[in-house]
Amino acid sequence: MNNDLEALARAIQQAHGCKATHAASTPVHETFQGATVWRGTVETFTVKHPAARHCFAWSIPDPKTNDPEHVTVLAVPPVDTPKKAVQAYLVAKAKGSA
């Protein structure tokens, strides 16, 4: 699924209460026991937030409607790279908190 940068910036504003400026796009391929569990592009945004200077964001299809669902993860240690943002999201999702 392609990322809509404007929609992701709005999602960051809504979720974290800060403006977001696109800084970079990074391809990420996450595997577990040799199988792909996530592959896509993570967008890095510069933000003015008390806890972080960056936010990672990407879109995934909603499993029920196939409409885009926007994921936003603030760059707060230990999450300091796009790959770690995806890993944190996948762990939270597995625990039912994402």
mmCIF file as gemmi writes it, N, C-alpha and C atoms, coordinates in Angstrom:
data_model
loop_
_atom_site.group_PDB
_atom_site.id
_atom_site.type_symbol
_atom_site.label_atom_id
_atom_site.label_alt_id
_atom_site.label_comp_id
_atom_site.label_asym_id
_atom_site.label_entity_id
_atom_site.label_seq_id
_atom_site.pdbx_PDB_ins_code
_atom_site.Cartn_x
_atom_site.Cartn_y
_atom_site.Cartn_z
_atom_site.occupancy
_atom_site.B_iso_or_equiv
_atom_site.pdbx_formal_charge
_atom_site.auth_seq_id
_atom_site.auth_asym_id
_atom_site.pdbx_PDB_model_num
ATOM 1 N N . MET Axp A 1 ? 0.852 -1.177 0 1 0 ? 1 A 1
ATOM 2 C CA . MET Axp A 1 ? 0 0 0 1 0 ? 1 A 1
ATOM 3 C C . MET Axp A 1 ? 0.895 1.237 0 1 0 ? 1 A 1
ATOM 4 N N . ASN Axp A 2 ? 0.592 2.164 -0.899 1 0 ? 2 A 1
ATOM 5 C CA . ASN Axp A 2 ? 1.36 3.404 -0.971 1 0 ? 2 A 1
ATOM 6 C C . ASN Axp A 2 ? 0.99 4.321 0.178 1 0 ? 2 A 1
ATOM 7 N N . ASN Axp A 3 ? 1.977 5.05 0.667 1 0 ? 3 A 1
ATOM 8 C CA . ASN Axp A 3 ? 1.745 5.994 1.743 1 0 ? 3 A 1
ATOM 9 C C . ASN Axp A 3 ? 1.311 7.343 1.177 1 0 ? 3 A 1
ATOM 10 N N . ASP Axp A 4 ? 0.268 7.915 1.743 1 0 ? 4 A 1
ATOM 11 C CA . ASP Axp A 4 ? -0.196 9.257 1.413 1 0 ? 4 A 1
ATOM 12 C C . ASP Axp A 4 ? 0.427 10.176 2.457 1 0 ? 4 A 1
ATOM 13 N N . LEU Axp A 5 ? 1.456 10.926 2.066 1 0 ? 5 A 1
ATOM 14 C CA . LEU Axp A 5 ? 2.21 11.732 3.02 1 0 ? 5 A 1
ATOM 15 C C . LEU Axp A 5 ? 1.351 12.763 3.739 1 0 ? 5 A 1
ATOM 16 N N . GLU Axp A 6 ? 0.419 13.373 3.035 1 0 ? 6 A 1
ATOM 17 C CA . GLU Axp A 6 ? -0.459 14.357 3.677 1 0 ? 6 A 1
ATOM 18 C C . GLU Axp A 6 ? -1.361 13.694 4.707 1 0 ? 6 A 1
ATOM 19 N N . ALA Axp A 7 ? -1.896 12.517 4.369 1 0 ? 7 A 1
ATOM 20 C CA . ALA Axp A 7 ? -2.758 11.798 5.309 1 0 ? 7 A 1
ATOM 21 C C . ALA Axp A 7 ? -1.957 11.352 6.533 1 0 ? 7 A 1
ATOM 22 N N . LEU Axp A 8 ? -0.712 10.92 6.311 1 0 ? 8 A 1
ATOM 23 C CA . LEU Axp A 8 ? 0.122 10.516 7.444 1 0 ? 8 A 1
ATOM 24 C C . LEU Axp A 8 ? 0.45 11.712 8.335 1 0 ? 8 A 1
ATOM 25 N N . ALA Axp A 9 ? 0.736 12.868 7.745 1 0 ? 9 A 1
ATOM 26 C CA . ALA Axp A 9 ? 1.007 14.071 8.542 1 0 ? 9 A 1
ATOM 27 C C . ALA Axp A 9 ? -0.218 14.443 9.372 1 0 ? 9 A 1
ATOM 28 N N . ARG Axp A 10 ? -1.416 14.318 8.789 1 0 ? 10 A 1
ATOM 29 C CA . ARG Axp A 10 ? -2.65 14.591 9.544 1 0 ? 10 A 1
ATOM 30 C C . ARG Axp A 10 ? -2.834 13.58 10.673 1 0 ? 10 A 1
ATOM 31 N N . ALA Axp A 11 ? -2.497 12.317 10.401 1 0 ? 11 A 1
ATOM 32 C CA . ALA Axp A 11 ? -2.633 11.282 11.431 1 0 ? 11 A 1
ATOM 33 C C . ALA Axp A 11 ? -1.681 11.558 12.597 1 0 ? 11 A 1
ATOM 34 N N . ILE Axp A 12 ? -0.476 12.024 12.296 1 0 ? 12 A 1
ATOM 35 C CA . ILE Axp A 12 ? 0.476 12.369 13.355 1 0 ? 12 A 1
ATOM 36 C C . ILE Axp A 12 ? -0.069 13.538 14.168 1 0 ? 12 A 1
ATOM 37 N N . GLN Axp A 13 ? -0.592 14.55 13.482 1 0 ? 13 A 1
ATOM 38 C CA . GLN Axp A 13 ? -1.163 15.718 14.173 1 0 ? 13 A 1
ATOM 39 C C . GLN Axp A 13 ? -2.29 15.276 15.105 1 0 ? 13 A 1
ATOM 40 N N . GLN Axp A 14 ? -3.146 14.399 14.615 1 0 ? 14 A 1
ATOM 41 C CA . GLN Axp A 14 ? -4.289 13.939 15.407 1 0 ? 14 A 1
ATOM 42 C C . GLN Axp A 14 ? -3.837 13.066 16.575 1 0 ? 14 A 1
ATOM 43 N N . ALA Axp A 15 ? -2.922 12.145 16.327 1 0 ? 15 A 1
ATOM 44 C CA . ALA Axp A 15 ? -2.516 11.198 17.372 1 0 ? 15 A 1
ATOM 45 C C . ALA Axp A 15 ? -1.582 11.808 18.413 1 0 ? 15 A 1
ATOM 46 N N . HIS Axp A 16 ? -0.717 12.718 17.968 1 0 ? 16 A 1
ATOM 47 C CA . HIS Axp A 16 ? 0.334 13.205 18.872 1 0 ? 16 A 1
ATOM 48 C C . HIS Axp A 16 ? 0.299 14.708 19.113 1 0 ? 16 A 1
ATOM 49 N N . GLY Axp A 17 ? -0.646 15.411 18.475 1 0 ? 17 A 1
ATOM 50 C CA . GLY Axp A 17 ? -0.827 16.826 18.72 1 0 ? 17 A 1
ATOM 51 C C . GLY Axp A 17 ? 0.304 17.717 18.251 1 0 ? 17 A 1
ATOM 52 N N . CYS Axp A 18 ? 0.969 17.324 17.161 1 0 ? 18 A 1
ATOM 53 C CA . CYS Axp A 18 ? 2.075 18.139 16.67 1 0 ? 18 A 1
ATOM 54 C C . CYS Axp A 18 ? 2.1 18.13 15.153 1 0 ? 18 A 1
ATOM 55 N N . LYS Axp A 19 ? 2.628 19.214 14.587 1 0 ? 19 A 1
ATOM 56 C CA . LYS Axp A 19 ? 2.781 19.285 13.134 1 0 ? 19 A 1
ATOM 57 C C . LYS Axp A 19 ? 3.923 18.372 12.712 1 0 ? 19 A 1
ATOM 58 N N . ALA Axp A 20 ? 3.818 17.861 11.494 1 0 ? 20 A 1
ATOM 59 C CA . ALA Axp A 20 ? 4.813 16.914 10.982 1 0 ? 20 A 1
ATOM 60 C C . ALA Axp A 20 ? 5.259 17.333 9.59 1 0 ? 20 A 1
ATOM 61 N N . THR Axp A 21 ? 6.567 17.294 9.375 1 0 ? 21 A 1
ATOM 62 C CA . THR Axp A 21 ? 7.154 17.599 8.083 1 0 ? 21 A 1
ATOM 63 C C . THR Axp A 21 ? 7.91 16.372 7.598 1 0 ? 21 A 1
ATOM 64 N N . HIS Axp A 22 ? 7.596 15.922 6.385 1 0 ? 22 A 1
ATOM 65 C CA . HIS Axp A 22 ? 8.227 14.717 5.857 1 0 ? 22 A 1
ATOM 66 C C . HIS Axp A 22 ? 9.728 14.917 5.702 1 0 ? 22 A 1
ATOM 67 N N . ALA Axp A 23 ? 10.504 13.912 6.148 1 0 ? 23 A 1
ATOM 68 C CA . ALA Axp A 23 ? 11.965 13.994 6.083 1 0 ? 23 A 1
ATOM 69 C C . ALA Axp A 23 ? 12.584 12.9 5.222 1 0 ? 23 A 1
ATOM 70 N N . ALA Axp A 24 ? 12.02 11.679 5.254 1 0 ? 24 A 1
ATOM 71 C CA . ALA Axp A 24 ? 12.65 10.573 4.526 1 0 ? 24 A 1
ATOM 72 C C . ALA Axp A 24 ? 11.677 9.415 4.356 1 0 ? 24 A 1
ATOM 73 N N . SER Axp A 25 ? 11.993 8.566 3.362 1 0 ? 25 A 1
ATOM 74 C CA . SER Axp A 25 ? 11.259 7.315 3.124 1 0 ? 25 A 1
ATOM 75 C C . SER Axp A 25 ? 12.267 6.178 3.207 1 0 ? 25 A 1
ATOM 76 N N . THR Axp A 26 ? 11.92 5.131 3.965 1 0 ? 26 A 1
ATOM 77 C CA . THR Axp A 26 ? 12.843 4.018 4.171 1 0 ? 26 A 1
ATOM 78 C C . THR Axp A 26 ? 12.13 2.693 3.939 1 0 ? 26 A 1
ATOM 79 N N . PRO Axp A 27 ? 12.627 1.866 3.012 1 0 ? 27 A 1
ATOM 80 C CA . PRO Axp A 27 ? 12.034 0.532 2.863 1 0 ? 27 A 1
ATOM 81 C C . PRO Axp A 27 ? 12.425 -0.343 4.055 1 0 ? 27 A 1
ATOM 82 N N . VAL Axp A 28 ? 11.448 -1.094 4.566 1 0 ? 28 A 1
ATOM 83 C CA . VAL Axp A 28 ? 11.679 -1.985 5.7 1 0 ? 28 A 1
ATOM 84 C C . VAL Axp A 28 ? 11.127 -3.363 5.361 1 0 ? 28 A 1
ATOM 85 N N . HIS Axp A 29 ? 11.91 -4.375 5.652 1 0 ? 29 A 1
ATOM 86 C CA . HIS Axp A 29 ? 11.49 -5.763 5.469 1 0 ? 29 A 1
ATOM 87 C C . HIS Axp A 29 ? 11.737 -6.48 6.784 1 0 ? 29 A 1
ATOM 88 N N . GLU Axp A 30 ? 10.658 -6.858 7.46 1 0 ? 30 A 1
ATOM 89 C CA . GLU Axp A 30 ? 10.765 -7.511 8.767 1 0 ? 30 A 1
ATOM 90 C C . GLU Axp A 30 ? 10.382 -8.981 8.618 1 0 ? 30 A 1
ATOM 91 N N . THR Axp A 31 ? 11.243 -9.854 9.13 1 0 ? 31 A 1
ATOM 92 C CA . THR Axp A 31 ? 10.986 -11.292 9.057 1 0 ? 31 A 1
ATOM 93 C C . THR Axp A 31 ? 10.968 -11.893 10.457 1 0 ? 31 A 1
ATOM 94 N N . PHE Axp A 32 ? 10.341 -13.042 10.563 1 0 ? 32 A 1
ATOM 95 C CA . PHE Axp A 32 ? 10.347 -13.824 11.795 1 0 ? 32 A 1
ATOM 96 C C . PHE Axp A 32 ? 10.468 -15.283 11.387 1 0 ? 32 A 1
ATOM 97 N N . GLN Axp A 33 ? 11.501 -15.93 11.879 1 0 ? 33 A 1
ATOM 98 C CA . GLN Axp A 33 ? 11.786 -17.328 11.566 1 0 ? 33 A 1
ATOM 99 C C . GLN Axp A 33 ? 11.79 -17.566 10.053 1 0 ? 33 A 1
ATOM 100 N N . GLY Axp A 34 ? 12.394 -16.631 9.334 1 0 ? 34 A 1
ATOM 101 C CA . GLY Axp A 34 ? 12.558 -16.767 7.895 1 0 ? 34 A 1
ATOM 102 C C . GLY Axp A 34 ? 11.368 -16.353 7.05 1 0 ? 34 A 1
ATOM 103 N N . ALA Axp A 35 ? 10.25 -16 7.682 1 0 ? 35 A 1
ATOM 104 C CA . ALA Axp A 35 ? 9.059 -15.606 6.931 1 0 ? 35 A 1
ATOM 105 C C . ALA Axp A 35 ? 8.845 -14.093 7.035 1 0 ? 35 A 1
ATOM 106 N N . THR Axp A 36 ? 8.414 -13.496 5.947 1 0 ? 36 A 1
ATOM 107 C CA . THR Axp A 36 ? 8.121 -12.065 5.952 1 0 ? 36 A 1
ATOM 108 C C . THR Axp A 36 ? 6.869 -11.81 6.779 1 0 ? 36 A 1
ATOM 109 N N . VAL Axp A 37 ? 6.991 -10.914 7.768 1 0 ? 37 A 1
ATOM 110 C CA . VAL Axp A 37 ? 5.827 -10.525 8.562 1 0 ? 37 A 1
ATOM 111 C C . VAL Axp A 37 ? 5.37 -9.11 8.223 1 0 ? 37 A 1
ATOM 112 N N . TRP Axp A 38 ? 6.262 -8.322 7.631 1 0 ? 38 A 1
ATOM 113 C CA . TRP Axp A 38 ? 5.891 -6.985 7.19 1 0 ? 38 A 1
ATOM 114 C C . TRP Axp A 38 ? 6.912 -6.495 6.181 1 0 ? 38 A 1
ATOM 115 N N . ARG Axp A 39 ? 6.425 -5.886 5.121 1 0 ? 39 A 1
ATOM 116 C CA . ARG Axp A 39 ? 7.298 -5.28 4.117 1 0 ? 39 A 1
ATOM 117 C C . ARG Axp A 39 ? 6.596 -4.029 3.606 1 0 ? 39 A 1
ATOM 118 N N . GLY Axp A 40 ? 7.327 -2.933 3.62 1 0 ? 40 A 1
ATOM 119 C CA . GLY Axp A 40 ? 6.74 -1.691 3.136 1 0 ? 40 A 1
ATOM 120 C C . GLY Axp A 40 ? 7.709 -0.538 3.316 1 0 ? 40 A 1
ATOM 121 N N . THR Axp A 41 ? 7.183 0.654 3.135 1 0 ? 41 A 1
ATOM 122 C CA . THR Axp A 41 ? 7.984 1.858 3.281 1 0 ? 41 A 1
ATOM 123 C C . THR Axp A 41 ? 7.513 2.615 4.509 1 0 ? 41 A 1
ATOM 124 N N . VAL Axp A 42 ? 8.469 2.978 5.352 1 0 ? 42 A 1
ATOM 125 C CA . VAL Axp A 42 ? 8.183 3.767 6.542 1 0 ? 42 A 1
ATOM 126 C C . VAL Axp A 42 ? 8.61 5.199 6.253 1 0 ? 42 A 1
ATOM 127 N N . GLU Axp A 43 ? 7.715 6.121 6.538 1 0 ? 43 A 1
ATOM 128 C CA . GLU Axp A 43 ? 7.998 7.545 6.341 1 0 ? 43 A 1
ATOM 129 C C . GLU Axp A 43 ? 8.473 8.134 7.666 1 0 ? 43 A 1
ATOM 130 N N . THR Axp A 44 ? 9.547 8.905 7.608 1 0 ? 44 A 1
ATOM 131 C CA . THR Axp A 44 ? 10.05 9.6 8.786 1 0 ? 44 A 1
ATOM 132 C C . THR Axp A 44 ? 9.652 11.063 8.668 1 0 ? 44 A 1
ATOM 133 N N . PHE Axp A 45 ? 9.054 11.577 9.737 1 0 ? 45 A 1
ATOM 134 C CA . PHE Axp A 45 ? 8.637 12.972 9.793 1 0 ? 45 A 1
ATOM 135 C C . PHE Axp A 45 ? 9.381 13.673 10.923 1 0 ? 45 A 1
ATOM 136 N N . THR Axp A 46 ? 9.716 14.92 10.71 1 0 ? 46 A 1
ATOM 137 C CA . THR Axp A 46 ? 10.249 15.766 11.767 1 0 ? 46 A 1
ATOM 138 C C . THR Axp A 46 ? 9.043 16.362 12.484 1 0 ? 46 A 1
ATOM 139 N N . VAL Axp A 47 ? 9.062 16.303 13.817 1 0 ? 47 A 1
ATOM 140 C CA . VAL Axp A 47 ? 7.936 16.812 14.607 1 0 ? 47 A 1
ATOM 141 C C . VAL Axp A 47 ? 8.441 17.72 15.728 1 0 ? 47 A 1
ATOM 142 N N . LYS Axp A 48 ? 7.552 18.556 16.21 1 0 ? 48 A 1
ATOM 143 C CA . LYS Axp A 48 ? 7.827 19.366 17.395 1 0 ? 48 A 1
ATOM 144 C C . LYS Axp A 48 ? 6.962 18.785 18.499 1 0 ? 48 A 1
ATOM 145 N N . HIS Axp A 49 ? 7.529 17.86 19.243 1 0 ? 49 A 1
ATOM 146 C CA . HIS Axp A 49 ? 6.824 17.135 20.301 1 0 ? 49 A 1
ATOM 147 C C . HIS Axp A 49 ? 7.729 17.135 21.52 1 0 ? 49 A 1
ATOM 148 N N . PRO Axp A 50 ? 7.174 17.241 22.723 1 0 ? 50 A 1
ATOM 149 C CA . PRO Axp A 50 ? 8.029 17.277 23.915 1 0 ? 50 A 1
ATOM 150 C C . PRO Axp A 50 ? 8.872 16.021 24.123 1 0 ? 50 A 1
ATOM 151 N N . ALA Axp A 51 ? 8.43 14.889 23.593 1 0 ? 51 A 1
ATOM 152 C CA . ALA Axp A 51 ? 9.147 13.631 23.837 1 0 ? 51 A 1
ATOM 153 C C . ALA Axp A 51 ? 9.99 13.161 22.657 1 0 ? 51 A 1
ATOM 154 N N . ALA Axp A 52 ? 9.802 13.765 21.474 1 0 ? 52 A 1
ATOM 155 C CA . ALA Axp A 52 ? 10.487 13.241 20.288 1 0 ? 52 A 1
ATOM 156 C C . ALA Axp A 52 ? 10.691 14.335 19.249 1 0 ? 52 A 1
ATOM 157 N N . ARG Axp A 53 ? 11.735 14.14 18.445 1 0 ? 53 A 1
ATOM 158 C CA . ARG Axp A 53 ? 11.982 15.052 17.323 1 0 ? 53 A 1
ATOM 159 C C . ARG Axp A 53 ? 11.53 14.436 16.001 1 0 ? 53 A 1
ATOM 160 N N . HIS Axp A 54 ? 11.25 13.127 16.02 1 0 ? 54 A 1
ATOM 161 C CA . HIS Axp A 54 ? 10.806 12.437 14.808 1 0 ? 54 A 1
ATOM 162 C C . HIS Axp A 54 ? 9.625 11.527 15.126 1 0 ? 54 A 1
ATOM 163 N N . CYS Axp A 55 ? 8.883 11.22 14.077 1 0 ? 55 A 1
ATOM 164 C CA . CYS Axp A 55 ? 7.795 10.256 14.169 1 0 ? 55 A 1
ATOM 165 C C . CYS Axp A 55 ? 7.854 9.401 12.909 1 0 ? 55 A 1
ATOM 166 N N . PHE Axp A 56 ? 7.656 8.117 13.077 1 0 ? 56 A 1
ATOM 167 C CA . PHE Axp A 56 ? 7.634 7.183 11.95 1 0 ? 56 A 1
ATOM 168 C C . PHE Axp A 56 ? 6.175 6.866 11.646 1 0 ? 56 A 1
ATOM 169 N N . ALA Axp A 57 ? 5.841 6.762 10.371 1 0 ? 57 A 1
ATOM 170 C CA . ALA Axp A 57 ? 4.451 6.522 9.997 1 0 ? 57 A 1
ATOM 171 C C . ALA Axp A 57 ? 4.375 5.743 8.691 1 0 ? 57 A 1
ATOM 172 N N . TRP Axp A 58 ? 3.298 4.964 8.571 1 0 ? 58 A 1
ATOM 173 C CA . TRP Axp A 58 ? 3.04 4.213 7.342 1 0 ? 58 A 1
ATOM 174 C C . TRP Axp A 58 ? 1.576 3.831 7.316 1 0 ? 58 A 1
ATOM 175 N N . SER Axp A 59 ? 1.139 3.365 6.171 1 0 ? 59 A 1
ATOM 176 C CA . SER Axp A 59 ? -0.253 2.953 5.997 1 0 ? 59 A 1
ATOM 177 C C . SER Axp A 59 ? -0.328 1.447 5.8 1 0 ? 59 A 1
ATOM 178 N N . ILE Axp A 60 ? -1.376 0.867 6.366 1 0 ? 60 A 1
ATOM 179 C CA . ILE Axp A 60 ? -1.672 -0.555 6.173 1 0 ? 60 A 1
ATOM 180 C C . ILE Axp A 60 ? -3.152 -0.663 5.807 1 0 ? 60 A 1
ATOM 181 N N . PRO Axp A 61 ? -3.538 -1.703 5.079 1 0 ? 61 A 1
ATOM 182 C CA . PRO Axp A 61 ? -4.956 -1.848 4.754 1 0 ? 61 A 1
ATOM 183 C C . PRO Axp A 61 ? -5.744 -2.339 5.966 1 0 ? 61 A 1
ATOM 184 N N . ASP Axp A 62 ? -6.88 -1.703 6.225 1 0 ? 62 A 1
ATOM 185 C CA . ASP Axp A 62 ? -7.774 -2.164 7.28 1 0 ? 62 A 1
ATOM 186 C C . ASP Axp A 62 ? -8.261 -3.556 6.886 1 0 ? 62 A 1
ATOM 187 N N . PRO Axp A 63 ? -8.126 -4.559 7.773 1 0 ? 63 A 1
ATOM 188 C CA . PRO Axp A 63 ? -8.491 -5.929 7.396 1 0 ? 63 A 1
ATOM 189 C C . PRO Axp A 63 ? -9.964 -6.107 7.043 1 0 ? 63 A 1
ATOM 190 N N . LYS Axp A 64 ? -10.831 -5.221 7.538 1 0 ? 64 A 1
ATOM 191 C CA . LYS Axp A 64 ? -12.267 -5.359 7.263 1 0 ? 64 A 1
ATOM 192 C C . LYS Axp A 64 ? -12.701 -4.607 6.016 1 0 ? 64 A 1
ATOM 193 N N . THR Axp A 65 ? -12.149 -3.416 5.812 1 0 ? 65 A 1
ATOM 194 C CA . THR Axp A 65 ? -12.617 -2.568 4.716 1 0 ? 65 A 1
ATOM 195 C C . THR Axp A 65 ? -11.601 -2.401 3.589 1 0 ? 65 A 1
ATOM 196 N N . ASN Axp A 66 ? -10.347 -2.75 3.853 1 0 ? 66 A 1
ATOM 197 C CA . ASN Axp A 66 ? -9.227 -2.56 2.926 1 0 ? 66 A 1
ATOM 198 C C . ASN Axp A 66 ? -8.891 -1.082 2.718 1 0 ? 66 A 1
ATOM 199 N N . ASP Axp A 67 ? -9.555 -0.185 3.476 1 0 ? 67 A 1
ATOM 200 C CA . ASP Axp A 67 ? -9.202 1.236 3.444 1 0 ? 67 A 1
ATOM 201 C C . ASP Axp A 67 ? -7.886 1.421 4.183 1 0 ? 67 A 1
ATOM 202 N N . PRO Axp A 68 ? -7.142 2.492 3.871 1 0 ? 68 A 1
ATOM 203 C CA . PRO Axp A 68 ? -5.872 2.697 4.562 1 0 ? 68 A 1
ATOM 204 C C . PRO Axp A 68 ? -6.063 3.025 6.048 1 0 ? 68 A 1
ATOM 205 N N . GLU Axp A 69 ? -5.252 2.408 6.848 1 0 ? 69 A 1
ATOM 206 C CA . GLU Axp A 69 ? -5.177 2.681 8.284 1 0 ? 69 A 1
ATOM 207 C C . GLU Axp A 69 ? -3.773 3.232 8.516 1 0 ? 69 A 1
ATOM 208 N N . HIS Axp A 70 ? -3.674 4.332 9.252 1 0 ? 70 A 1
ATOM 209 C CA . HIS Axp A 70 ? -2.383 4.989 9.414 1 0 ? 70 A 1
ATOM 210 C C . HIS Axp A 70 ? -1.773 4.621 10.768 1 0 ? 70 A 1
ATOM 211 N N . VAL Axp A 71 ? -0.532 4.197 10.722 1 0 ? 71 A 1
ATOM 212 C CA . VAL Axp A 71 ? 0.221 3.834 11.921 1 0 ? 71 A 1
ATOM 213 C C . VAL Axp A 71 ? 1.218 4.951 12.178 1 0 ? 71 A 1
ATOM 214 N N . THR Axp A 72 ? 1.278 5.436 13.417 1 0 ? 72 A 1
ATOM 215 C CA . THR Axp A 72 ? 2.248 6.464 13.79 1 0 ? 72 A 1
ATOM 216 C C . THR Axp A 72 ? 2.971 6.02 15.056 1 0 ? 72 A 1
ATOM 217 N N . VAL Axp A 73 ? 4.295 6.148 15.044 1 0 ? 73 A 1
ATOM 218 C CA . VAL Axp A 73 ? 5.114 5.732 16.184 1 0 ? 73 A 1
ATOM 219 C C . VAL Axp A 73 ? 6.143 6.835 16.445 1 0 ? 73 A 1
ATOM 220 N N . LEU Axp A 74 ? 6.053 7.453 17.615 1 0 ? 74 A 1
ATOM 221 C CA . LEU Axp A 74 ? 7.041 8.468 17.966 1 0 ? 74 A 1
ATOM 222 C C . LEU Axp A 74 ? 8.416 7.836 18.144 1 0 ? 74 A 1
ATOM 223 N N . ALA Axp A 75 ? 9.437 8.572 17.761 1 0 ? 75 A 1
ATOM 224 C CA . ALA Axp A 75 ? 10.822 8.108 17.908 1 0 ? 75 A 1
ATOM 225 C C . ALA Axp A 75 ? 11.285 8.379 19.342 1 0 ? 75 A 1
ATOM 226 N N . VAL Axp A 76 ? 10.867 7.5 20.239 1 0 ? 76 A 1
ATOM 227 C CA . VAL Axp A 76 ? 11.231 7.577 21.648 1 0 ? 76 A 1
ATOM 228 C C . VAL Axp A 76 ? 12.024 6.313 21.972 1 0 ? 76 A 1
ATOM 229 N N . PRO Axp A 77 ? 13.238 6.473 22.54 1 0 ? 77 A 1
ATOM 230 C CA . PRO Axp A 77 ? 14.065 5.283 22.803 1 0 ? 77 A 1
ATOM 231 C C . PRO Axp A 77 ? 13.288 4.184 23.527 1 0 ? 77 A 1
ATOM 232 N N . PRO Axp A 78 ? 13.483 2.941 23.086 1 0 ? 78 A 1
ATOM 233 C CA . PRO Axp A 78 ? 14.497 2.44 22.171 1 0 ? 78 A 1
ATOM 234 C C . PRO Axp A 78 ? 14.108 2.509 20.693 1 0 ? 78 A 1
ATOM 235 N N . VAL Axp A 79 ? 12.966 3.075 20.378 1 0 ? 79 A 1
ATOM 236 C CA . VAL Axp A 79 ? 12.544 3.179 18.977 1 0 ? 79 A 1
ATOM 237 C C . VAL Axp A 79 ? 13.222 4.396 18.357 1 0 ? 79 A 1
ATOM 238 N N . ASP Axp A 80 ? 14.286 4.145 17.578 1 0 ? 80 A 1
ATOM 239 C CA . ASP Axp A 80 ? 15.037 5.249 16.996 1 0 ? 80 A 1
ATOM 240 C C . ASP Axp A 80 ? 15.319 5.058 15.508 1 0 ? 80 A 1
ATOM 241 N N . THR Axp A 81 ? 14.715 4.038 14.903 1 0 ? 81 A 1
ATOM 242 C CA . THR Axp A 81 ? 14.859 3.799 13.471 1 0 ? 81 A 1
ATOM 243 C C . THR Axp A 81 ? 13.511 3.335 12.903 1 0 ? 81 A 1
ATOM 244 N N . PRO Axp A 82 ? 13.321 3.464 11.599 1 0 ? 82 A 1
ATOM 245 C CA . PRO Axp A 82 ? 12.087 2.95 11.004 1 0 ? 82 A 1
ATOM 246 C C . PRO Axp A 82 ? 11.88 1.453 11.278 1 0 ? 82 A 1
ATOM 247 N N . LYS Axp A 83 ? 12.938 0.663 11.206 1 0 ? 83 A 1
ATOM 248 C CA . LYS Axp A 83 ? 12.831 -0.779 11.453 1 0 ? 83 A 1
ATOM 249 C C . LYS Axp A 83 ? 12.366 -1.055 12.89 1 0 ? 83 A 1
ATOM 250 N N . LYS Axp A 84 ? 12.919 -0.334 13.851 1 0 ? 84 A 1
ATOM 251 C CA . LYS Axp A 84 ? 12.509 -0.52 15.253 1 0 ? 84 A 1
ATOM 252 C C . LYS Axp A 84 ? 11.068 -0.065 15.467 1 0 ? 84 A 1
ATOM 253 N N . ALA Axp A 85 ? 10.61 0.934 14.703 1 0 ? 85 A 1
ATOM 254 C CA . ALA Axp A 85 ? 9.215 1.365 14.796 1 0 ? 85 A 1
ATOM 255 C C . ALA Axp A 85 ? 8.283 0.251 14.342 1 0 ? 85 A 1
ATOM 256 N N . VAL Axp A 86 ? 8.638 -0.4 13.235 1 0 ? 86 A 1
ATOM 257 C CA . VAL Axp A 86 ? 7.827 -1.524 12.753 1 0 ? 86 A 1
ATOM 258 C C . VAL Axp A 86 ? 7.838 -2.653 13.773 1 0 ? 86 A 1
ATOM 259 N N . GLN Axp A 87 ? 9.006 -2.97 14.328 1 0 ? 87 A 1
ATOM 260 C CA . GLN Axp A 87 ? 9.098 -4.032 15.331 1 0 ? 87 A 1
ATOM 261 C C . GLN Axp A 87 ? 8.23 -3.711 16.545 1 0 ? 87 A 1
ATOM 262 N N . ALA Axp A 88 ? 8.275 -2.463 17.023 1 0 ? 88 A 1
ATOM 263 C CA . ALA Axp A 88 ? 7.469 -2.07 18.182 1 0 ? 88 A 1
ATOM 264 C C . ALA Axp A 88 ? 5.985 -2.194 17.868 1 0 ? 88 A 1
ATOM 265 N N . TYR Axp A 89 ? 5.586 -1.787 16.659 1 0 ? 89 A 1
ATOM 266 C CA . TYR Axp A 89 ? 4.195 -1.909 16.248 1 0 ? 89 A 1
ATOM 267 C C . TYR Axp A 89 ? 3.763 -3.37 16.207 1 0 ? 89 A 1
ATOM 268 N N . LEU Axp A 90 ? 4.59 -4.226 15.624 1 0 ? 90 A 1
ATOM 269 C CA . LEU Axp A 90 ? 4.231 -5.653 15.516 1 0 ? 90 A 1
ATOM 270 C C . LEU Axp A 90 ? 4.112 -6.301 16.888 1 0 ? 90 A 1
ATOM 271 N N . VAL Axp A 91 ? 4.998 -5.941 17.818 1 0 ? 91 A 1
ATOM 272 C CA . VAL Axp A 91 ? 4.907 -6.486 19.179 1 0 ? 91 A 1
ATOM 273 C C . VAL Axp A 91 ? 3.639 -6.005 19.852 1 0 ? 91 A 1
ATOM 274 N N . ALA Axp A 92 ? 3.336 -4.699 19.737 1 0 ? 92 A 1
ATOM 275 C CA . ALA Axp A 92 ? 2.118 -4.158 20.338 1 0 ? 92 A 1
ATOM 276 C C . ALA Axp A 92 ? 0.875 -4.811 19.737 1 0 ? 92 A 1
ATOM 277 N N . LYS Axp A 93 ? 0.897 -5.019 18.44 1 0 ? 93 A 1
ATOM 278 C CA . LYS Axp A 93 ? -0.239 -5.663 17.756 1 0 ? 93 A 1
ATOM 279 C C . LYS Axp A 93 ? -0.423 -7.096 18.252 1 0 ? 93 A 1
ATOM 280 N N . ALA Axp A 94 ? 0.682 -7.817 18.412 1 0 ? 94 A 1
ATOM 281 C CA . ALA Axp A 94 ? 0.607 -9.197 18.896 1 0 ? 94 A 1
ATOM 282 C C . ALA Axp A 94 ? 0.051 -9.258 20.32 1 0 ? 94 A 1
ATOM 283 N N . LYS Axp A 95 ? 0.349 -8.216 21.101 1 0 ? 95 A 1
ATOM 284 C CA . LYS Axp A 95 ? -0.139 -8.153 22.485 1 0 ? 95 A 1
ATOM 285 C C . LYS Axp A 95 ? -1.558 -7.589 22.55 1 0 ? 95 A 1
ATOM 286 N N . GLY Axp A 96 ? -2.076 -7.133 21.409 1 0 ? 96 A 1
ATOM 287 C CA . GLY Axp A 96 ? -3.432 -6.6 21.363 1 0 ? 96 A 1
ATOM 288 C C . GLY Axp A 96 ? -3.534 -5.139 21.755 1 0 ? 96 A 1
ATOM 289 N N . SER Axp A 97 ? -2.418 -4.439 21.798 1 0 ? 97 A 1
ATOM 290 C CA . SER Axp A 97 ? -2.456 -3.037 22.207 1 0 ? 97 A 1
ATOM 291 C C . SER Axp A 97 ? -2.191 -2.068 21.059 1 0 ? 97 A 1
ATOM 292 N N . ALA Axp A 98 ? -2.224 -2.567 19.833 1 0 ? 98 A 1
ATOM 293 C CA . ALA Axp A 98 ? -2.036 -1.665 18.68 1 0 ? 98 A 1
ATOM 294 C C . ALA Axp A 98 ? -3.274 -1.668 17.812 1 0 ? 98 A 1
